[in-house]
Amino acid sequence: MTGKAEATTASGMDVFKLVIAAAIVLAGLTAFYVYTGYPLLYRVLGIVAAVVVAAVIAFTTERGRTLASFMKDARTEVRKMVWPTRGETLQTTLVVFVVVILLALFLWIIDRILTALIQYVI
């Protein structure tokens, strides 16, 4: 990491590509509602295709490449994590369940006591 901040500015072509990508998504959504006579499957596939094409275009920009790099690094970090075993997960779930039941029972008892005290006073 360097000591100075790097300011990145989007080039005109990057902005143009992002606008085109957004226009493609909007065109796909518009087509979905305009062509209501066609089967739903075809309309949904049209939206999916529009989003995929827009994503491909967006990933060719500087911000898109930065996002792709971030996603790759995030996936690498997730792989490094130590996930609990099935037994540990089950044990923790059971402990939480028992604590919730005990707390509910405690609150029910307190509620009964306070109700009895109020009834006695009134």
N, C-alpha and C positions, 0 to 999 in steps of 0.2 A: 504494500500500500504506500502510495506516495504522499508526501506532506502537502501537496497543493491540490486543490479541488479542480477537477476537470469539468469544464462546462461543455456539454454537447448541444449543438444546435441542429435541428432537423434541416436537411437540405430541401430545396424546392421539390426535387423528385420524390423524396420520402413523403412529404406532405401530399403530393399528388397521388402517390400509390395508396396512402391511407384513405384519402377521399374516395378513390376508385373502389377500394375494398368495402368501405361503408356503403357506397352506392350499390354495389353488387348485393350486399346483404339486404338493403332496403328494397331492391328490385325483386329479390327472392320472396320477401315477405309480402310485397304488393301482389306478386303473381299468385301467391297462395290464396289470397282473398279474392282476386279478380277471377280466377279460373275455378270457381266453385262447382262447375259442372263436371270437372274431371274427378276421378277417384282420389280419395284422401291419400292413399299410398304414393301416387305420383306427385301430389302437391308437397307432401313431406319430403320425398326424395329430392324435389326441386330446391327446397329450403336447405337441406343438408348439403347438396351440391354447391349452392351459392355460398354457404358458410365455409366449406372446404376451399373453394376457389379464393374467397376473400382472405382466408387465413394464409394460404400460400403466398398471395400477393403481399399481405402485411408482414410476413416473416422475411421478405426480401429487403425490408427497410432496416435502418440502423437500430431502431427500437425493437423491431422484430427479432433481429439477431441477438440483441441483448436479452430479450425475454427468453429466447430459445436456450441461450447459455445459462440463464438463471434456472430454468426448468431442469436442465441437465444436471446442474450442480445440486439442486434440491433433491432430485431423484437419487443422486449419489449419496447424499447425507441420509436420506431415508433408509437406504440399504445398509448404512453403517450402524443404524440404531439396533439396540438389543430389545426385541419384542418379548413380552411375557409368554410363558408356555400356556397351554390350554388349562393345565391344572392350577397354575397361579391365577389365571383369569377367573376360573370358577371359584377358587377359594376367596378371592377378593370380592367377587359378586355376592357370595354367601355372607361374608362378614358385613357388607353394606346392607344387605337385606335384613339381617338379624338386628343391626343397630337401628334401622328404620322402624322395625317392629317394636323394639324396646322403647324407643323414643315416643312412638305413638301411644304405647301403653302408659308410659309415664305422663304424657299430656292428658290422656283420658282420665287417669286417676286424679291429677291436679284439677281438672275440670269438674269432676264429681265432688271433690272436697269443697271447691269454691262455690259450687251450686248449693251444696248442703249448708254452708255458712250463710250464704245470702238468704236462703229459705228460712233459716233460723232467725236471722235478724228481722226479716219482714214478718 
